[in-house]
Amino acid sequence: MEIHIQTIKGNDEMDISLERVSEGQLISLKNLFVLAAYDLTEFNNTDIGEDGLFQVTFNFMDWYSDPNYHMYFIRSDRSLAGFVIVKRIQEEKLYYLNHFFILRKYRTMKIGQQAAFMAFDSFKGHWRVSEFDWNRPAQIFWKKVVSRYTSNQFIETRRKDNKGPAQEFTNHVG
């Protein structure tokens, strides 16, 4: 499944898309997670491993096999620009923005906001987005994105683990 949107920025037109991650692309997703882990060291003070890589311990095949996980690459003009992972939490009857990453090159182009809107539009119902207390840039980004998406119709609470804020909203129930 691929979802597309075209946007005009200045004199340029960009094709933003979400592309479902296939089993053969799981290594690419893992590599993007390593880049995301590197990016976060500015805020979470994580050290690099002795092998020169940041440790990513997620089992991507488990996520791929689990129907509650929806994994997408974010593309800009067909180039990898990041990823989004949505998890359906059945017991709470909500969609959770589990992981989201945009490469630095694309961060000033509103690609992240458009990709988030596309993900939200793909799954109708109750949503939760959350951030860690130590990740202030993510808090600013997500509060702005959720506010724009919902016309400021969301509630802000604390994460269930009390490690940061969470925004909850309901989009059109299908």
Secondary structure, 3 states (H helix, E strand, C coil): CEEEEEEEECCEEEEEEEEECCHHHHHHHHHHHHHHHHHHHHHHCCCCCCCCCCCCCCCHHHHHHCCCEEEEEEEECCEEEEEEEEEEEHHHCEEEEEEEEECHHHCCCCHHHHHHHHHHHHCCCEEEEECCCCCHHHHHHHHHHHHHHHCCCCEEEECCCCCCEEEEEECCCC
